[in-house]
Amino acid sequence: MRGASRMFGPSRVNKSLWQRLRGLSWSMVLVNLAIACIGFAILYSVAGGSLDPWASTQMKRFGILFIAMIVIAVVDIRVWMALSYPAWFTCLIMLLAVEIAGAVGMGGQRWLDIGPMRVQPSELMKIAVVMALARYFHGRDFYQSRRLTSLIIPAMLILIPAALVVIQPDLGTGITIVGGGVAILFLAGLPAWIFWSAGIAVAAAVPIGWQFLHDYQKNRVLTFLNPESDPLGAGYQITQSKIALGSGGLTGKGFLEGTQSQLNFLPEMKTDFIYTVLAEEFGLIGGLILLSLYMVVLTYGLLTGIGSRSQYGRLLAVGLSCTLYFYVLINVGMVMGLLPVVGVPLPMVSYGGSAMMTWLIAYGLILSAALHRHVNLAPKGSGLA
């Protein structure tokens, strides 16, 4: 009862920085820290029992981004609402810049070199799309949101960046952007027939879209449908992943004792297939513990949306939670052979800064929405002077 009262009960709207820090959900901060620590441990194992080269680098990235998450969380949600459209346009310009002068790596042109940093704009766009859609629907009531004319701008906010990401090519990130956007449209109250019609149209367009896929993307889909057709070629990744998952059993082989990972049978085990390493060494129990931690932080995001007084805060918290949920769902589904391999890492656990950056920035915004859940935003704007 005390927790529910704290989440949904009245609270002061305008708070000092110290009051915001005290009001922050430090339990959720610690759960995020726990997920990151699991990632450090697995990267240590992948390197054969060494912090270098992956775990140490990942720790440094996390230290910087963790502080950024706290800063984002204590900033007034009205500031984030005012920055929603500028954030979308900035990310769109960065995506266009990738097409012109982007860095090439891992089979795609997805990164921008900005001084000492390499940024993947498509990751930031996942967050910007949710912010922009939440800002758009905040100024519209239920009946305005259900009009077909109200769908034109949201469709552009979703499909333009998704198309730019898919042609990089990065199909997995494009699917995640569309998934988060569709979740916002559903929450905004669009009629169900629109979603059914869109689903039928997508299904009908699959034969046409198939012709535009790259050969390696076609092989991934064909391998998903029949992984045993080429176990030493296109099906090698998923075959080895299933062997490692099954050999872990209930409790696993033990830390640093995974044969598939330590003997380098598993491909991409520090990035896309890192969940397989965890399941081999810590078994079904270890895998479920990690998934439970993800569910705790994402459920908190959904409850934050339910308890938010403003439409913007509600859509922002739930939309970002759905986007992060798709991240985890797609990665775990593909390493289990339940979904095609589309190159989506496991956020906070896989090696790399992009997915970690997306997760911590998004969760900083969710914490900000929770901290300012009693703020009554003006219908047509952020209320900032």
N, C-alpha and C positions, 0 to 999 in steps of 0.2 A: 504493500500500500504506500509505503514511504517513497519507493522508487517511482510509482505511477504518479503520485502527487507532485514529485519533483519534475517529472516529464510534462505533465499536462496542467499543473496548477498555475496560479497567477505568479508573476515575478516582475521585478523592476525592469523597465524597458531600457532606460539609459543607465549604463554602468561604467564605472571607472575601469582602467586597464587591470588593476589588481583584482577587482570584482569579477572581471571577465575570466582572468586566469584561474581564480578560485572556482568559478562556475563551470569551467571546462570539464567535460567528461573524461577524467584522467584514467578511468577504468578502460575506456575504449582506446585511449592512447597506449596503454600498456598492452592491450590485446594486439594492436598493430605492431608494437615492439616485439611481442612474442613471435608473430608470424615472420618478421624480418630475421629474428635470431635463428629460427628453423632454417631459413634460407642460407644464412651464413654457415650453419653446421653442414648442410648438404654440399655447399660449394667447397667447404674444407675437405669433405669426403671425396668429392669428384677429383680434387687435385691430389689424391693419394695421401691425405693427412697433412696438408700444408695450407697455410693461409694465403700463400702466393700461388698463382697470380690473381685468383678470382675473388676469394672471400675478403681479402684486405681491401681491394678496390671497391667492392660492394659496400663494405662498412663505411668507407669515407663518403661515398655517394649518399648513403642512408643518413649519415650524421648531418649533412647539409640540408637534405630534403626534409628530414624530420623537424628541424628547426623551422623550415619554411611552412610545414603543415601547421605548427603551433601559431605562427604569425598570421597565416590565413584564417585560422579558426577564431582569433580574437578581433579581427577586423569586422566592423559593423556590416551586417548583411546588406544594408542600403547602398554601401559602396560597391559591393559585388553586383547588385542589381543595376546600378548606373553604368558599370563596366561591361555588362553582358554583350550588348551589340558591338562595342569597340573590340572586345575580345574575339568575337566571331570574325569580324572583318580583318583583324590582324592575322589570325590563323589562316584565313583564306589567302591573303597576300603571301604568307610564308609557303603555303601549298603551291601557289603559282610559281614562286621563286624556286621551289624544288624542281619543277618541270624545266626551268631554264638553266639553273646552275647547281642543282642538287648533287650531293655526293653519292656515288654508286657503291653498293655493297650487298652481299647476300642475295644477289640476283635481282636487285631492285634499286631504283633511284628514289630514296626516301629521306635523306638527311640533308641538313644545311650546316655548313661549317661557319659558326659565328665566333670568331676569335679563337680562344682555347677550347670552346665548347662545340660539340656536335649535337644538334637538336633534331628530333623527328617531329615535324609539325603535325602529322596525322594523329599523334598521341594527344597533343594539346587540343586538337579539334574535337576529339571525343567529349571533352569537358565543355568547350565553347558552344557546341551545338545544344547541349542540355541547358546551358545558361541562357542562350538566346531564345530558345523555345519557351523556357519558363518565364522570361521577361515578356515575350509576345502574348502568352495566354493570361498573364497576370492582369492585364488591362481589359480583359474580355470576360463577360459573364457566361454562364452555362449555355444560354440560347445562342449568343453570338458565336461561341466556339463551335457549335454544331452546324453552322452554315457552311456550304461548300466553298463560298468565296473566302472564308476564313482559313481555308486549307492551302491556298496558293503560296503565301509567304512561308509557312512552315515547311511545305514540300521543298521549296527552294533552299531553305536553311539546311535541310537534311541531304537532299540529292546532289547538290552542286559539290560540296566537299567530299561526299561519298564517291562520286564519279572520279574526282581527281585522285583520290586515294587508290581506287581499284586499278586505274591505269598506271600506277607507279611501277610494278603491280604489287598491291598488298590487299588481297581479297579478305583476309581475316579481319584486319582493322576496319575495312569498309563495311563488313557485316556488323561489327560492333557499333559503329557510328549509326547505322540504320536502326539497329536494335534499340539503342538508347533513345533515338528520336521517336520511334514508334511507341515506345513505352510512355513518353510524354503525351503524344497524341491521344492515346487510350485514356490516360489520367485526366486529360483536359475535357473529356466527355464527347469525343467524336462518335457518331452513330456506328453501330457494329457492322452495318452493311458495307461501310467503306473499307473496313479491314478484310471482310470476306471477299469483296470485289478485288482488292489489291492482291490478296493471296492467290486468287484464281488467275489474275493477270500475270503474276510472277511465274506461276506454274506453266502457263501457256507460253511464256517467253523463254523458258529454259532451253528448248531446242535451238532457238536463235542465239541465245547467249553462249551456248556451248561452242559455237563456231569461233567465237572471239577469245576463248580461253587459250592460254599458252599451253604448249605440249606438257610441261611438267605439272600444270594445274589439272589437265585432263587425266594424267597418270595418277594423280592423288585421288581423284574421284573414283576412277576405275579400280584402284587398289583398295579403296574403302569398301567398294561393293564386292570385291573378290580378293582379299589380301593374300590368299594362298597361291594366286596365279603366277607370281614372280617373287618367291621368298628371298632370293639372293639379289634382286634388283630393286624395282620400285616398291616391293612389299617388305624390304629388309627392316626399315625403321619400325613399322608397326608390329612385325613379327617378333623382333627382339624385345620390344616394349611389353608385349603380352607375356613373353617367357619370363621377363624380370618381375612383372606384377604377380604372376602365378607362383613363382619360386619363393617370393617373400612370405607366403602363407599368412598365418594369423598374426604372428609377432615379429616376423622378419629374420634375417640372417645375422643381424647385429651391425653396429656402427663400424664403418670401414671394411665390412665383410661381404659386401654385395659382389658376387662373382661377375654378373653381367656388366656392372658399372666399372669395377676395379680392373677388369681385364679388357675394358674398352670395346665390348661388344655393342653397347648402346651408343647410337649416334646422337649428336646434339644434346648430350646429357646435362650440360651445364645451363642450357637455355630451355628449349621447348619441351624436352623430355625429362626435366628434373624431378617431376612428381614420381616418375617411374623409379628413380634412384631411391627416393624416400620410401616408397612402398616396398622395394626389395630389401632395404636394410631395417625398416621398422614395421613392415607387414601391414596388414589391413588395419590394425589398431592405430599405427602411426599415421596412415593416410586419413583415417576418419578424424583423428584429433586435429590435423591441419584443416580439413574441410569444416569441422565444427567451429574453429576459430574464425574462418572466413564468414560462416553463417552468423556468428555472434555480431561481428561488426556491421554486416550488411542488414541484419534484422534491426539493429539500432538505427540505421539510416532510414528504414521504412517507418519505424515508430516515430522518428523525428518528423518525417513528412506528415504523418497522421496528426501529430500534436502541434503542427505549425499553424499560426493564426493567419498568415498571409498565403495567398495562392502561389506567389513566387517561391517562398520558403518551402511550401509543400511539394511543388513540382521539382524544385532543385534537389531536395534531399532524396525523393523517391526516384527521380530520373537518374541521378548519379549512382544511387545504389543499384539500380537495374543495369546500368552500364558496367559497373564493376562486377556484378553477378555474371553477366555474359562473358566477361574476361575469364573468370574461373571456370565457368561451365564449358566453354569452347576448348580450353586447354586440357582439362581433365577428360572431357569426352573424346578428344582426338587421341590422347595417349592410350586410352582404353579401347580404341577402335570403334567407338560409338559414333564418331563424327569424322569427316575427312580431315587430313592433316593440312591446316591452313596457316601454320607458322605463327600462332599466338602464344606468347610466353605466359608463365604462371606469375602473376604480379607479386612483387615483394620477395619471391623465392628464386625465380630464374635470374641468371646473370645478365646485367644490362641496366642502364639507367632510365630508359624511356618508360618502360612499364611501371617501374617504381615511382618515377616522377608523376605519371598519370594517377596512380593510386593515391599517393600522399597529397597531391594538390586537391583531388576530388574529395578525399576524406577530410581535408582541412575545411572545405566548403560545407560538407555535411555537418561538421562540428560547429561551424559558424551558424548554420541554420538552426541547430539545436540550441545554441547559446542565445540566439535572438528569436526564438520561436514565438515570443509574445509581442514582437514588434508588428504594429499594424501599418503596413506599407500603403502609400497612397495608390489609388486604382490606376492612375495614368503615369506614375513615375516612382522614383525611389524615395521621394520626400526630402531629398537633400536640397539645401538652398542653392 
